Amino acid sequence: MKCSHAMLLIEKNARETLSNQEKSLVEKHLEECIDCRTYRQLLEKMLNALHDLKEWQ
């Protein structure tokens, strides 16, 4: 899987549930790709910060 496709699935997973096949493909890619693991971590931190901001208001 190319990083561009993995990143799309990572973003999709932030909005909705991935199929079992998509989850498996992403997890396999993440095992081998530090860049996409970092991307997922940054996206999760950003989404958590936005969620915290909404609760604060």
PDB file of N, CA, C, O and CB in Angstrom:
ATOM      1  N   MET A   1       0.840  -1.174   0.000  1.00  0.00           N
ATOM      2  CA  MET A   1       0.000   0.000   0.000  1.00  0.00           C
ATOM      3  C   MET A   1       0.883   1.234   0.000  1.00  0.00           C
ATOM      4  O   MET A   1       1.879   1.302   0.721  1.00  0.00           O
ATOM      5  CB  MET A   1      -0.955   0.000   1.209  1.00  0.00           C
ATOM      6  N   LYS A   2       0.513   2.196  -0.807  1.00  0.00           N
ATOM      7  CA  LYS A   2       1.236   3.466  -0.849  1.00  0.00           C
ATOM      8  C   LYS A   2       0.816   4.327   0.339  1.00  0.00           C
ATOM      9  O   LYS A   2      -0.296   4.206   0.854  1.00  0.00           O
ATOM     10  CB  LYS A   2       0.974   4.212  -2.188  1.00  0.00           C
ATOM     11  N   CYS A   3       1.725   5.191   0.757  1.00  0.00           N
ATOM     12  CA  CYS A   3       1.442   6.084   1.884  1.00  0.00           C
ATOM     13  C   CYS A   3       0.227   6.969   1.615  1.00  0.00           C
ATOM     14  O   CYS A   3      -0.566   7.219   2.522  1.00  0.00           O
ATOM     15  CB  CYS A   3       2.660   6.955   2.184  1.00  0.00           C
ATOM     16  N   SER A   4       0.078   7.433   0.406  1.00  0.00           N
ATOM     17  CA  SER A   4      -1.057   8.309   0.098  1.00  0.00           C
ATOM     18  C   SER A   4      -2.386   7.603   0.354  1.00  0.00           C
ATOM     19  O   SER A   4      -3.324   8.217   0.862  1.00  0.00           O
ATOM     20  CB  SER A   4      -0.987   8.780  -1.362  1.00  0.00           C
ATOM     21  N   HIS A   5      -2.472   6.332   0.012  1.00  0.00           N
ATOM     22  CA  HIS A   5      -3.699   5.566   0.256  1.00  0.00           C
ATOM     23  C   HIS A   5      -3.863   5.294   1.751  1.00  0.00           C
ATOM     24  O   HIS A   5      -4.969   5.385   2.282  1.00  0.00           O
ATOM     25  CB  HIS A   5      -3.679   4.233  -0.536  1.00  0.00           C
ATOM     26  N   ALA A   6      -2.780   4.967   2.417  1.00  0.00           N
ATOM     27  CA  ALA A   6      -2.839   4.719   3.863  1.00  0.00           C
ATOM     28  C   ALA A   6      -3.316   5.971   4.593  1.00  0.00           C
ATOM     29  O   ALA A   6      -4.133   5.882   5.510  1.00  0.00           O
ATOM     30  CB  ALA A   6      -1.455   4.277   4.402  1.00  0.00           C
ATOM     31  N   MET A   7      -2.812   7.131   4.194  1.00  0.00           N
ATOM     32  CA  MET A   7      -3.212   8.380   4.845  1.00  0.00           C
ATOM     33  C   MET A   7      -4.691   8.664   4.629  1.00  0.00           C
ATOM     34  O   MET A   7      -5.361   9.159   5.536  1.00  0.00           O
ATOM     35  CB  MET A   7      -2.374   9.547   4.322  1.00  0.00           C
ATOM     36  N   LEU A   8      -5.204   8.366   3.463  1.00  0.00           N
ATOM     37  CA  LEU A   8      -6.640   8.534   3.215  1.00  0.00           C
ATOM     38  C   LEU A   8      -7.462   7.641   4.141  1.00  0.00           C
ATOM     39  O   LEU A   8      -8.487   8.066   4.674  1.00  0.00           O
ATOM     40  CB  LEU A   8      -6.974   8.219   1.746  1.00  0.00           C
ATOM     41  N   LEU A   9      -7.009   6.408   4.328  1.00  0.00           N
ATOM     42  CA  LEU A   9      -7.727   5.490   5.210  1.00  0.00           C
ATOM     43  C   LEU A   9      -7.594   5.915   6.672  1.00  0.00           C
ATOM     44  O   LEU A   9      -8.537   5.756   7.448  1.00  0.00           O
ATOM     45  CB  LEU A   9      -7.207   4.059   5.027  1.00  0.00           C
ATOM     46  N   ILE A  10      -6.450   6.447   7.050  1.00  0.00           N
ATOM     47  CA  ILE A  10      -6.262   6.954   8.412  1.00  0.00           C
ATOM     48  C   ILE A  10      -7.238   8.104   8.663  1.00  0.00           C
ATOM     49  O   ILE A  10      -7.864   8.174   9.720  1.00  0.00           O
ATOM     50  CB  ILE A  10      -4.787   7.421   8.636  1.00  0.00           C
ATOM     51  N   GLU A  11      -7.361   8.995   7.697  1.00  0.00           N
ATOM     52  CA  GLU A  11      -8.302  10.111   7.815  1.00  0.00           C
ATOM     53  C   GLU A  11      -9.746   9.609   7.844  1.00  0.00           C
ATOM     54  O   GLU A  11     -10.564  10.094   8.626  1.00  0.00           O
ATOM     55  CB  GLU A  11      -8.109  11.100   6.651  1.00  0.00           C
ATOM     56  N   LYS A  12     -10.047   8.641   6.992  1.00  0.00           N
ATOM     57  CA  LYS A  12     -11.393   8.067   6.971  1.00  0.00           C
ATOM     58  C   LYS A  12     -11.723   7.451   8.321  1.00  0.00           C
ATOM     59  O   LYS A  12     -12.848   7.571   8.805  1.00  0.00           O
ATOM     60  CB  LYS A  12     -11.521   7.011   5.856  1.00  0.00           C
ATOM     61  N   ASN A  13     -10.747   6.795   8.926  1.00  0.00           N
ATOM     62  CA  ASN A  13     -10.961   6.157  10.220  1.00  0.00           C
ATOM     63  C   ASN A  13     -11.262   7.180  11.314  1.00  0.00           C
ATOM     64  O   ASN A  13     -11.940   6.858  12.290  1.00  0.00           O
ATOM     65  CB  ASN A  13      -9.741   5.333  10.603  1.00  0.00           C
ATOM     66  N   ALA A  14     -10.773   8.391  11.163  1.00  0.00           N
ATOM     67  CA  ALA A  14     -11.064   9.444  12.133  1.00  0.00           C
ATOM     68  C   ALA A  14     -12.527   9.884  12.044  1.00  0.00           C
ATOM     69  O   ALA A  14     -13.080  10.391  13.021  1.00  0.00           O
ATOM     70  CB  ALA A  14     -10.136  10.646  11.908  1.00  0.00           C
ATOM     71  N   ARG A  15     -13.151   9.695  10.887  1.00  0.00           N
ATOM     72  CA  ARG A  15     -14.532  10.130  10.658  1.00  0.00           C
ATOM     73  C   ARG A  15     -15.542   8.997  10.791  1.00  0.00           C
ATOM     74  O   ARG A  15     -16.686   9.222  11.186  1.00  0.00           O
ATOM     75  CB  ARG A  15     -14.652  10.747   9.288  1.00  0.00           C
ATOM     76  N   GLU A  16     -15.127   7.803  10.467  1.00  0.00           N
ATOM     77  CA  GLU A  16     -16.054   6.672  10.447  1.00  0.00           C
ATOM     78  C   GLU A  16     -15.273   5.384  10.659  1.00  0.00           C
ATOM     79  O   GLU A  16     -14.043   5.387  10.700  1.00  0.00           O
ATOM     80  CB  GLU A  16     -16.849   6.620   9.110  1.00  0.00           C
ATOM     81  N   THR A  17     -15.989   4.308  10.789  1.00  0.00           N
ATOM     82  CA  THR A  17     -15.368   3.016  11.019  1.00  0.00           C
ATOM     83  C   THR A  17     -14.923   2.399   9.697  1.00  0.00           C
ATOM     84  O   THR A  17     -15.669   2.376   8.718  1.00  0.00           O
ATOM     85  CB  THR A  17     -16.334   2.079  11.753  1.00  0.00           C
ATOM     86  N   LEU A  18     -13.711   1.907   9.696  1.00  0.00           N
ATOM     87  CA  LEU A  18     -13.194   1.219   8.516  1.00  0.00           C
ATOM     88  C   LEU A  18     -13.719  -0.209   8.477  1.00  0.00           C
ATOM     89  O   LEU A  18     -14.073  -0.787   9.505  1.00  0.00           O
ATOM     90  CB  LEU A  18     -11.652   1.227   8.508  1.00  0.00           C
ATOM     91  N   SER A  19     -13.764  -0.760   7.286  1.00  0.00           N
ATOM     92  CA  SER A  19     -14.102  -2.186   7.158  1.00  0.00           C
ATOM     93  C   SER A  19     -12.953  -2.999   7.749  1.00  0.00           C
ATOM     94  O   SER A  19     -11.852  -2.483   7.943  1.00  0.00           O
ATOM     95  CB  SER A  19     -14.363  -2.586   5.652  1.00  0.00           C
ATOM     96  N   ASN A  20     -13.213  -4.252   8.030  1.00  0.00           N
ATOM     97  CA  ASN A  20     -12.157  -5.117   8.572  1.00  0.00           C
ATOM     98  C   ASN A  20     -10.980  -5.216   7.611  1.00  0.00           C
ATOM     99  O   ASN A  20      -9.827  -5.250   8.040  1.00  0.00           O
ATOM    100  CB  ASN A  20     -12.710  -6.517   8.868  1.00  0.00           C
ATOM    101  N   GLN A  21     -11.265  -5.263   6.326  1.00  0.00           N
ATOM    102  CA  GLN A  21     -10.205  -5.347   5.329  1.00  0.00           C
ATOM    103  C   GLN A  21      -9.365  -4.073   5.332  1.00  0.00           C
ATOM    104  O   GLN A  21      -8.136  -4.134   5.281  1.00  0.00           O
ATOM    105  CB  GLN A  21     -10.797  -5.592   3.932  1.00  0.00           C
ATOM    106  N   GLU A  22     -10.030  -2.920   5.392  1.00  0.00           N
ATOM    107  CA  GLU A  22      -9.298  -1.654   5.413  1.00  0.00           C
ATOM    108  C   GLU A  22      -8.433  -1.548   6.669  1.00  0.00           C
ATOM    109  O   GLU A  22      -7.276  -1.133   6.599  1.00  0.00           O
ATOM    110  CB  GLU A  22     -10.276  -0.467   5.339  1.00  0.00           C
ATOM    111  N   LYS A  23      -8.999  -1.923   7.813  1.00  0.00           N
ATOM    112  CA  LYS A  23      -8.239  -1.898   9.070  1.00  0.00           C
ATOM    113  C   LYS A  23      -6.991  -2.746   8.962  1.00  0.00           C
ATOM    114  O   LYS A  23      -5.904  -2.326   9.359  1.00  0.00           O
ATOM    115  CB  LYS A  23      -9.102  -2.387  10.235  1.00  0.00           C
ATOM    116  N   SER A  24      -7.152  -3.932   8.428  1.00  0.00           N
ATOM    117  CA  SER A  24      -6.028  -4.858   8.289  1.00  0.00           C
ATOM    118  C   SER A  24      -4.940  -4.282   7.391  1.00  0.00           C
ATOM    119  O   SER A  24      -3.755  -4.354   7.716  1.00  0.00           O
ATOM    120  CB  SER A  24      -6.510  -6.196   7.731  1.00  0.00           C
ATOM    121  N   LEU A  25      -5.348  -3.712   6.262  1.00  0.00           N
ATOM    122  CA  LEU A  25      -4.385  -3.119   5.337  1.00  0.00           C
ATOM    123  C   LEU A  25      -3.627  -1.959   5.975  1.00  0.00           C
ATOM    124  O   LEU A  25      -2.412  -1.841   5.818  1.00  0.00           O
ATOM    125  CB  LEU A  25      -5.093  -2.642   4.078  1.00  0.00           C
ATOM    126  N   VAL A  26      -4.353  -1.104   6.696  1.00  0.00           N
ATOM    127  CA  VAL A  26      -3.718   0.042   7.336  1.00  0.00           C
ATOM    128  C   VAL A  26      -2.753  -0.423   8.427  1.00  0.00           C
ATOM    129  O   VAL A  26      -1.621   0.053   8.502  1.00  0.00           O
ATOM    130  CB  VAL A  26      -4.780   0.989   7.927  1.00  0.00           C
ATOM    131  N   GLU A  27      -3.197  -1.340   9.262  1.00  0.00           N
ATOM    132  CA  GLU A  27      -2.335  -1.816  10.353  1.00  0.00           C
ATOM    133  C   GLU A  27      -1.059  -2.459   9.815  1.00  0.00           C
ATOM    134  O   GLU A  27       0.024  -2.254  10.365  1.00  0.00           O
ATOM    135  CB  GLU A  27      -3.093  -2.821  11.233  1.00  0.00           C
ATOM    136  N   LYS A  28      -1.187  -3.233   8.746  1.00  0.00           N
ATOM    137  CA  LYS A  28       0.002  -3.848   8.150  1.00  0.00           C
ATOM    138  C   LYS A  28       0.951  -2.767   7.638  1.00  0.00           C
ATOM    139  O   LYS A  28       2.163  -2.856   7.834  1.00  0.00           O
ATOM    140  CB  LYS A  28      -0.395  -4.806   6.998  1.00  0.00           C
ATOM    141  N   HIS A  29       0.402  -1.756   6.989  1.00  0.00           N
ATOM    142  CA  HIS A  29       1.231  -0.667   6.471  1.00  0.00           C
ATOM    143  C   HIS A  29       1.902   0.088   7.620  1.00  0.00           C
ATOM    144  O   HIS A  29       3.082   0.429   7.542  1.00  0.00           O
ATOM    145  CB  HIS A  29       0.382   0.300   5.615  1.00  0.00           C
ATOM    146  N   LEU A  30       1.141   0.346   8.685  1.00  0.00           N
ATOM    147  CA  LEU A  30       1.686   1.099   9.817  1.00  0.00           C
ATOM    148  C   LEU A  30       2.825   0.358  10.509  1.00  0.00           C
ATOM    149  O   LEU A  30       3.725   0.987  11.064  1.00  0.00           O
ATOM    150  CB  LEU A  30       0.587   1.396  10.819  1.00  0.00           C
ATOM    151  N   GLU A  31       2.793  -0.965  10.483  1.00  0.00           N
ATOM    152  CA  GLU A  31       3.880  -1.754  11.070  1.00  0.00           C
ATOM    153  C   GLU A  31       5.215  -1.457  10.384  1.00  0.00           C
ATOM    154  O   GLU A  31       6.277  -1.540  11.000  1.00  0.00           O
ATOM    155  CB  GLU A  31       3.562  -3.255  10.971  1.00  0.00           C
ATOM    156  N   GLU A  32       5.139  -1.111   9.103  1.00  0.00           N
ATOM    157  CA  GLU A  32       6.353  -0.939   8.304  1.00  0.00           C
ATOM    158  C   GLU A  32       6.698   0.515   8.007  1.00  0.00           C
ATOM    159  O   GLU A  32       7.795   0.793   7.523  1.00  0.00           O
ATOM    160  CB  GLU A  32       6.209  -1.676   7.016  1.00  0.00           C
ATOM    161  N   CYS A  33       5.790   1.451   8.285  1.00  0.00           N
ATOM    162  CA  CYS A  33       5.994   2.819   7.822  1.00  0.00           C
ATOM    163  C   CYS A  33       5.950   3.831   8.973  1.00  0.00           C
ATOM    164  O   CYS A  33       4.879   4.140   9.495  1.00  0.00           O
ATOM    165  CB  CYS A  33       4.943   3.173   6.781  1.00  0.00           C
ATOM    166  N   ILE A  34       7.098   4.331   9.352  1.00  0.00           N
ATOM    167  CA  ILE A  34       7.182   5.311  10.438  1.00  0.00           C
ATOM    168  C   ILE A  34       6.493   6.623  10.074  1.00  0.00           C
ATOM    169  O   ILE A  34       5.900   7.273  10.936  1.00  0.00           O
ATOM    170  CB  ILE A  34       8.640   5.576  10.794  1.00  0.00           C
ATOM    171  N   ASP A  35       6.567   7.012   8.815  1.00  0.00           N
ATOM    172  CA  ASP A  35       5.946   8.269   8.395  1.00  0.00           C
ATOM    173  C   ASP A  35       4.432   8.235   8.605  1.00  0.00           C
ATOM    174  O   ASP A  35       3.854   9.205   9.095  1.00  0.00           O
ATOM    175  CB  ASP A  35       6.266   8.556   6.922  1.00  0.00           C
ATOM    176  N   CYS A  36       3.802   7.150   8.246  1.00  0.00           N
ATOM    177  CA  CYS A  36       2.356   7.044   8.412  1.00  0.00           C
ATOM    178  C   CYS A  36       1.979   6.866   9.880  1.00  0.00           C
ATOM    179  O   CYS A  36       0.933   7.355  10.307  1.00  0.00           O
ATOM    180  CB  CYS A  36       1.813   5.879   7.587  1.00  0.00           C
ATOM    181  N   ARG A  37       2.809   6.179  10.656  1.00  0.00           N
ATOM    182  CA  ARG A  37       2.552   6.087  12.098  1.00  0.00           C
ATOM    183  C   ARG A  37       2.596   7.477  12.722  1.00  0.00           C
ATOM    184  O   ARG A  37       1.754   7.825  13.550  1.00  0.00           O
ATOM    185  CB  ARG A  37       3.584   5.154  12.786  1.00  0.00           C
ATOM    186  N   THR A  38       3.591   8.270  12.313  1.00  0.00           N
ATOM    187  CA  THR A  38       3.705   9.636  12.819  1.00  0.00           C
ATOM    188  C   THR A  38       2.504  10.461  12.392  1.00  0.00           C
ATOM    189  O   THR A  38       1.960  11.227  13.188  1.00  0.00           O
ATOM    190  CB  THR A  38       5.003  10.292  12.326  1.00  0.00           C
ATOM    191  N   TYR A  39       2.089  10.312  11.147  1.00  0.00           N
ATOM    192  CA  TYR A  39       0.923  11.028  10.637  1.00  0.00           C
ATOM    193  C   TYR A  39      -0.317  10.695  11.469  1.00  0.00           C
ATOM    194  O   TYR A  39      -1.071  11.590  11.851  1.00  0.00           O
ATOM    195  CB  TYR A  39       0.682  10.681   9.153  1.00  0.00           C
ATOM    196  N   ARG A  40      -0.523   9.420  11.746  1.00  0.00           N
ATOM    197  CA  ARG A  40      -1.684   9.006  12.541  1.00  0.00           C
ATOM    198  C   ARG A  40      -1.625   9.610  13.943  1.00  0.00           C
ATOM    199  O   ARG A  40      -2.637  10.083  14.461  1.00  0.00           O
ATOM    200  CB  ARG A  40      -1.757   7.468  12.628  1.00  0.00           C
ATOM    201  N   GLN A  41      -0.451   9.595  14.552  1.00  0.00           N
ATOM    202  CA  GLN A  41      -0.297  10.167  15.892  1.00  0.00           C
ATOM    203  C   GLN A  41      -0.601  11.659  15.895  1.00  0.00           C
ATOM    204  O   GLN A  41      -1.286  12.153  16.790  1.00  0.00           O
ATOM    205  CB  GLN A  41       1.121   9.922  16.417  1.00  0.00           C
ATOM    206  N   LEU A  42      -0.097  12.376  14.902  1.00  0.00           N
ATOM    207  CA  LEU A  42      -0.345  13.816  14.818  1.00  0.00           C
ATOM    208  C   LEU A  42      -1.822  14.109  14.579  1.00  0.00           C
ATOM    209  O   LEU A  42      -2.379  15.034  15.171  1.00  0.00           O
ATOM    210  CB  LEU A  42       0.500  14.439  13.702  1.00  0.00           C
ATOM    211  N   LEU A  43      -2.447  13.334  13.724  1.00  0.00           N
ATOM    212  CA  LEU A  43      -3.875  13.515  13.456  1.00  0.00           C
ATOM    213  C   LEU A  43      -4.686  13.261  14.720  1.00  0.00           C
ATOM    214  O   LEU A  43      -5.615  14.011  15.018  1.00  0.00           O
ATOM    215  CB  LEU A  43      -4.341  12.577  12.323  1.00  0.00           C
ATOM    216  N   GLU A  44      -4.348  12.215  15.465  1.00  0.00           N
ATOM    217  CA  GLU A  44      -5.061  11.911  16.708  1.00  0.00           C
ATOM    218  C   GLU A  44      -4.888  13.042  17.723  1.00  0.00           C
ATOM    219  O   GLU A  44      -5.850  13.428  18.387  1.00  0.00           O
ATOM    220  CB  GLU A  44      -4.559  10.580  17.305  1.00  0.00           C
ATOM    221  N   LYS A  45      -3.670  13.576  17.847  1.00  0.00           N
ATOM    222  CA  LYS A  45      -3.423  14.686  18.772  1.00  0.00           C
ATOM    223  C   LYS A  45      -4.227  15.920  18.368  1.00  0.00           C
ATOM    224  O   LYS A  45      -4.802  16.596  19.221  1.00  0.00           O
ATOM    225  CB  LYS A  45      -1.922  15.025  18.820  1.00  0.00           C
ATOM    226  N   MET A  46      -4.265  16.210  17.081  1.00  0.00           N
ATOM    227  CA  MET A  46      -5.004  17.370  16.594  1.00  0.00           C
ATOM    228  C   MET A  46      -6.504  17.206  16.868  1.00  0.00           C
ATOM    229  O   MET A  46      -7.152  18.142  17.334  1.00  0.00           O
ATOM    230  CB  MET A  46      -4.752  17.575  15.085  1.00  0.00           C
ATOM    231  N   LEU A  47      -7.049  16.040  16.586  1.00  0.00           N
ATOM    232  CA  LEU A  47      -8.473  15.800  16.805  1.00  0.00           C
ATOM    233  C   LEU A  47      -8.818  15.847  18.294  1.00  0.00           C
ATOM    234  O   LEU A  47      -9.877  16.351  18.669  1.00  0.00           O
ATOM    235  CB  LEU A  47      -8.880  14.447  16.213  1.00  0.00           C
ATOM    236  N   ASN A  48      -7.936  15.328  19.136  1.00  0.00           N
ATOM    237  CA  ASN A  48      -8.157  15.395  20.581  1.00  0.00           C
ATOM    238  C   ASN A  48      -8.136  16.834  21.065  1.00  0.00           C
ATOM    239  O   ASN A  48      -8.947  17.214  21.909  1.00  0.00           O
ATOM    240  CB  ASN A  48      -7.100  14.575  21.327  1.00  0.00           C
ATOM    241  N   ALA A  49      -7.220  17.641  20.542  1.00  0.00           N
ATOM    242  CA  ALA A  49      -7.142  19.048  20.925  1.00  0.00           C
ATOM    243  C   ALA A  49      -8.408  19.788  20.501  1.00  0.00           C
ATOM    244  O   ALA A  49      -8.926  20.608  21.260  1.00  0.00           O
ATOM    245  CB  ALA A  49      -5.900  19.711  20.300  1.00  0.00           C
ATOM    246  N   LEU A  50      -8.908  19.512  19.306  1.00  0.00           N
ATOM    247  CA  LEU A  50     -10.152  20.130  18.846  1.00  0.00           C
ATOM    248  C   LEU A  50     -11.334  19.721  19.720  1.00  0.00           C
ATOM    249  O   LEU A  50     -12.200  20.536  20.040  1.00  0.00           O
ATOM    250  CB  LEU A  50     -10.423  19.752  17.389  1.00  0.00           C
ATOM    251  N   HIS A  51     -11.355  18.464  20.094  1.00  0.00           N
ATOM    252  CA  HIS A  51     -12.422  17.967  20.964  1.00  0.00           C
ATOM    253  C   HIS A  51     -12.360  18.673  22.322  1.00  0.00           C
ATOM    254  O   HIS A  51     -13.388  19.094  22.852  1.00  0.00           O
ATOM    255  CB  HIS A  51     -12.312  16.428  21.144  1.00  0.00           C
ATOM    256  N   ASP A  52     -11.159  18.799  22.881  1.00  0.00           N
ATOM    257  CA  ASP A  52     -10.983  19.486  24.157  1.00  0.00           C
ATOM    258  C   ASP A  52     -11.408  20.945  24.063  1.00  0.00           C
ATOM    259  O   ASP A  52     -12.014  21.479  24.992  1.00  0.00           O
ATOM    260  CB  ASP A  52      -9.531  19.393  24.612  1.00  0.00           C
ATOM    261  N   LEU A  53     -11.095  21.581  22.957  1.00  0.00           N
ATOM    262  CA  LEU A  53     -11.465  22.969  22.754  1.00  0.00           C
ATOM    263  C   LEU A  53     -12.983  23.136  22.715  1.00  0.00           C
ATOM    264  O   LEU A  53     -13.522  24.083  23.287  1.00  0.00           O
ATOM    265  CB  LEU A  53     -10.844  23.497  21.468  1.00  0.00           C
ATOM    266  N   LYS A  54     -13.659  22.227  22.048  1.00  0.00           N
ATOM    267  CA  LYS A  54     -15.124  22.270  21.987  1.00  0.00           C
ATOM    268  C   LYS A  54     -15.724  22.116  23.378  1.00  0.00           C
ATOM    269  O   LYS A  54     -16.692  22.799  23.714  1.00  0.00           O
ATOM    270  CB  LYS A  54     -15.661  21.168  21.055  1.00  0.00           C
ATOM    271  N   GLU A  55     -15.155  21.220  24.193  1.00  0.00           N
ATOM    272  CA  GLU A  55     -15.669  21.019  25.542  1.00  0.00           C
ATOM    273  C   GLU A  55     -15.404  22.233  26.425  1.00  0.00           C
ATOM    274  O   GLU A  55     -16.202  22.534  27.313  1.00  0.00           O
ATOM    275  CB  GLU A  55     -15.045  19.776  26.164  1.00  0.00           C
ATOM    276  N   TRP A  56     -14.317  22.920  26.199  1.00  0.00           N
ATOM    277  CA  TRP A  56     -13.944  24.076  26.997  1.00  0.00           C
ATOM    278  C   TRP A  56     -14.890  25.235  26.763  1.00  0.00           C
ATOM    279  O   TRP A  56     -15.187  26.004  27.677  1.00  0.00           O
ATOM    280  CB  TRP A  56     -12.523  24.495  26.686  1.00  0.00           C
ATOM    281  N   GLN A  57     -15.358  25.355  25.542  1.00  0.00           N
ATOM    282  CA  GLN A  57     -16.247  26.469  25.201  1.00  0.00           C
ATOM    283  C   GLN A  57     -17.550  26.204  25.794  1.00  0.00           C
ATOM    284  O   GLN A  57     -18.471  27.006  25.643  1.00  0.00           O
ATOM    285  CB  GLN A  57     -16.380  26.679  23.704  1.00  0.00           C
TER     286      GLN A  57
END
